[in-house]
Amino acid sequence: MPTSFDTLPGTQERVRMFLGEALAAELDHGVYQQARNTLQVPGVEHLCLMPDCQHGYGAPVGSVVVSAERVIPGPVGYDIGCGMALYLTDVPAEAVRDKLRRRAVIDAIDRGICGVEERPRIPGVKVTDEFFEDVLNRGAVALAKRRAIPTGWVDRCERSCHAVPSVGAPQPFTLEEVPERALRGVRQLGSLGGGNHFIELQAIELAADPALRSIAEAWGLFEGQLAVMLHSGSRGFGHGLGEWAFREFRAYNDTHREPYADRELVHAPVGSALAHRYFRFLAAGANYALANRLLMARVVKEAVEAVLPQANVGLLYEISHNLAQWEPDAQGDLKLVHRKGTTRALPAGHPLIAGTRWEATGHPVITPGSMGDWSAIQVGLEGAAASFYSINHGAGRRISRRDAKHLLDQGEVDAELAAMDVMLNASHAPIDEAPAVYKRLDDVIAAVQHFGLAAVVAKAHPLGSIKGSDEPRGSHAKAG
């Protein structure tokens, strides 16, 4: 247990801050208020704040909320199951150092992956009601069964299938259960979305430490390797479920005269009918997000291999960072661990990965930086027990989207990325996603390492960034 984390007045050790002095000093004051509000929810036992934490809806982004009694939609958020996937090629990044060839790869991915509003086009996959319901119930297993993805990808997911709970006999999730606002997700399956979602071409740099380097090599990484990182979530489907949850939980608390400090920190007892329904929605949303990433990855695989015939693209790992899951604590008691913008980091020997390919090393943790910064491929350490085996999910914002549009110059942002030799799929970088709006990943990772939560086994340096955009095809930057 680390001894240098701070506590908020009156909370004793219920809150644990894995920040370090520099990151704590620049933290938005609103994060502290959200932390206090979160700790007022009945049954909350612990709140952990990661070094990338920032002001969010209800609970801070970059937080872990632990309870055995209450389920709380706020510390999951609207993008249920949002997460990361990392795909490895067997060719060096030198294969795309030539700008024309790199542009060809980016264009091929851009053509195959739809942006924000377009309807996805997944070759060989027709999203019927039956297909969609199968995905909501079985996630990656449903895709592999229908040969929509390689079967070998199934056991490289944090969970290949998020089980939909039922009372008594198994009750599959059906479209009749889906709130109307969430149904727009049916036509969005296989799409990237906007905001901070992305697909990035990267070059791998292995850790210098021999022990960490051996873990990277055991996972199939090598020096100078070409990789593809993907960040996306449950699109309008998860958002619609989130809207339903906040509305229904608020009505529940009002009816039962149960207090809440924030409209997005409503809650319900774990054994209630409302909580049970929410758990069904959580599983369906997580399965949607999982399938969404895997279907896009199949398109990425085909695009890369079409431009680079000598390459083969395979999945390293897929993991969520917006979810609530039942996990054992240090005493073996099950706790509901809500992760909002935090990633599970189970070290070697943890019981939840016993019998898997990750048992001897711990599983990969995929941590993106900004589009102008490196990203980290980490592995959890025993010290992560203090954070309920959770670490940061990224670098964390330091400038809001609104402020970025006033403070930053578009030309300077574009020139900065061009100087870094980072190619884009559009003529301009989204200014609210510019490198300057995020914390330096060096600072965030330094805090993770200081508290002994995880170690970096490899760095991934950006070569090309593909953002969700409905800008007309062919309007992106030129190769030079």
Stockholm file with secondary structure:
# STOCKHOLM 1.0

chainA/1-480         MPTSFDTLPGTQERVRMFLGEALAAELDHGVYQQARNTLQVPGVEHLCLMPDCQHGYGAPVGSVVVSAERVIPGPVGYDIGCGMALYLTDVPAEAVRDKLRRRAVIDAIDRGICGVEERPRIPGVKVTDEFFEDVLNRGAVALAKRRAIPTGWVDRCERSCHAVPSVGAPQPFTLEEVPERALRGVRQLGSLGGGNHFIELQAIELAADPALRSIAEAWGLFEGQLAVMLHSGSRGFGHGLGEWAFREFRAYNDTHREPYADRELVHAPVGSALAHRYFRFLAAGANYALANRLLMARVVKEAVEAVLPQANVGLLYEISHNLAQWEPDAQGDLKLVHRKGTTRALPAGHPLIAGTRWEATGHPVITPGSMGDWSAIQVGLEGAAASFYSINHGAGRRISRRDAKHLLDQGEVDAELAAMDVMLNASHAPIDEAPAVYKRLDDVIAAVQHFGLAAVVAKAHPLGSIKGSDEPRGSHAKAG
#=GR chainA/1-480 SS CCSCCCCCTTCTTSEEECCCHHHHHTCCHHHHHHHHHHHTSTTEEEEEEEEEEECCSSSCEEEEEEESSEECSTTTCSSTTCEEEEEEEEEEGGGGTSHHHHHHHHHHHHHHSBCSSSCCCCTTCCCCHHHHHHHHHHTHHHHHHTTSSCGGGGGGBSCSCCCCCCSSSCCCCCGGGSCGGGGGGGGGTTBCCSTTCEEEEEEEEECSSHHHHHHHHHTTCCTTEEEEEEEECCHHHHHHHHHHHHHHHHHHHHHTTCCCSSTTCCCEETTSHHHHHHHHHHHHHHHHHHHHHHHHHHHHHHHHHHHCTTCCEEEEEEEESEEEEEEECTTSCEEEEEEESEEECCBTTCGGGTTSTTTTTBCEEEECCCTTSCEEEEEECGGGGGGTSEEESSCCBSSCHHHHHHHSCHHHHHHHHHHTTCEESSSSCCGGGSGGGBCCHHHHHHHHHHTTSEEEEEEEEEEEEEECCCSCTTCSCCCC
#=GC SS_cons         CCSCCCCCTTCTTSEEECCCHHHHHTCCHHHHHHHHHHHTSTTEEEEEEEEEEECCSSSCEEEEEEESSEECSTTTCSSTTCEEEEEEEEEEGGGGTSHHHHHHHHHHHHHHSBCSSSCCCCTTCCCCHHHHHHHHHHTHHHHHHTTSSCGGGGGGBSCSCCCCCCSSSCCCCCGGGSCGGGGGGGGGTTBCCSTTCEEEEEEEEECSSHHHHHHHHHTTCCTTEEEEEEEECCHHHHHHHHHHHHHHHHHHHHHTTCCCSSTTCCCEETTSHHHHHHHHHHHHHHHHHHHHHHHHHHHHHHHHHHHCTTCCEEEEEEEESEEEEEEECTTSCEEEEEEESEEECCBTTCGGGTTSTTTTTBCEEEECCCTTSCEEEEEECGGGGGGTSEEESSCCBSSCHHHHHHHSCHHHHHHHHHHTTCEESSSSCCGGGSGGGBCCHHHHHHHHHHTTSEEEEEEEEEEEEEECCCSCTTCSCCCC
//
